[in-house]
Amino acid sequence: AVTTAKVDGDPTIFANSGAATVGNILTVGNSDITGATVDVTTAKVEGDSTILANSGAATVGNILTVGNSAITGATVAVTTAKVEGNSTILANSGAIVVGYLDTDGSSAMTGTGITVTTVKSGKDSTMTAGTGQVRILTSLVAGETSRITGNGVYFETIRAGIDNVILSDADIIGELQEAGETITNVAGFGAGNSGKLDVKTMRARNMSLQATTTLDVGTAEVAENLTMRADVITALDVTQVPNGPAPLNVTLTGANGLAATLARVNVNAPAGVVMPDVFVSETVMTTTAQSVDVITAAVPRQGTSPMRGTFLLTTPSQTVFVDDRSQTPKGNPSSNTQFFLNDKPFSMTLNGTATTTNSYVVVYDKTVQVTNVLGVPFDGISLVRDTVRNIRDVDSAIRLPGAIGTGTLQGFGPDEDEDETLDVSALDGASVEIDGIAYNVIARGDGPAVLLRQ
């Protein structure tokens, strides 16, 4: 037990099997304190400081280290630490509790649980909690990269100059998270684990967020890439900052390569939105972007919602409704354009009121223009709106193989006369199946409404 010590050299305090207790120590050189347990009230070390509790607790009140600091114990508790070099805190079998840590270099903490009030690191900050939780009661600020691993991560504020990475076996819940470059969060990290992500405000150039259950972001300010993967995704205040000049990339899928059940997203990105991958059963998305490029999207029907198998996209110029449930025109939700997928992935590009897609175009109104690149005879054909117009453009009617004379067309069997004097008005009300889709035939004038070119 040492009450007060002032040493111009390198002091070593060693207790073989008992406690090392130090009241106040001031050393010009390096300091080394070892015991079964170690309790230091105040230490000022001009060189490197090492505190080692072999089998018990390492308890430090206030420590100032000009060099590097290393504190090890079964458990570690630090009230205040100012380190001009690098700081390392290791709890071999228990938890770490830190009130205030300020290090000019990097800081690293490893234990079965970590609770800190305030941590500042001039370079990297690493927290590894093993089977325990990480709790940041006030703030964590890292000049470069922050890396946090734990079985549940809870925080008030995290700021990182470069990247912020959180890998949690359970939930990630916080108020504010910022990074100069990239935020990477995974809730429910590891095989068999489950977790939700709920953060009020996030800011970074790029964000990659994943949760096995729900993903909720209150406000997200992102410059280039936003990836959200979860079963249920809610992000109603996404803003591209700065706005452009390149469009914002937005990816929506489920966790670990699966499909999401629901995504509700509002994106403020006037420079445009590109969606490289959408794999969601039900998507409701609004955006200020006039230009939206959906590169690959699929809407598998899963869950219990009556709207499963749909993608609803609203821009300032139009609303597009993609419906994989049926090719029947829908009035609810209201839209300018409706597409049908036939259980296949699709792509589409919106530019103002113009849309290009490889989906089946069911209907579109007079305020928009649609170009279909599926390979049907007419670009932009609409089953409801354009049937009469396109009939007038055909060279001659085609009787589909088996349609008349083989009974394929309902109401007409093999005994029907198939000569050129057939009264086509008799076809009114029949139906014909083309590429797996049933169409009603409406006969007006000299021919039926369902006609194809040779």
Secondary structure, 3 states (H helix, E strand, C coil): CEEEEEECCCCEEECCCCEEEEEEEEECCCEEEEECEEEEEEEEECCCEEEEECCCEEEEEEEEECCCEEEEECEEEEEEEEECCCEEEEECCCEEEEEEEEECCCEEEECCEEEEEEEEECCCEEEECCCCCEEEEEEEEECCCEEEEECCEEEEEEEECCEEEEEECCCEEEEEEEECCEEEEEECCCCCCCCCEEEEEEEEEEEEEEECCEEEEEEEEEEEEEEEECCEEEEEEEEECCCCCCCEEEEEECHHHCCEEEEEEEEECCCCEEECCEEEEEEEEEECCCEEEEEEEECCCCCCCCCCCEEEEECCCCEEEEECCCCCCCCCCCCCEEEECCCCCEEEEEECCEEEECCEEEEECCCCEEEECCCCCCCCCCCCCCHHHHHHHCCCCCCCCCCCCCCCCCCCCCCCCCCCCCCHHHHCCCEEEECCEEEECCEECCEECCCCCC
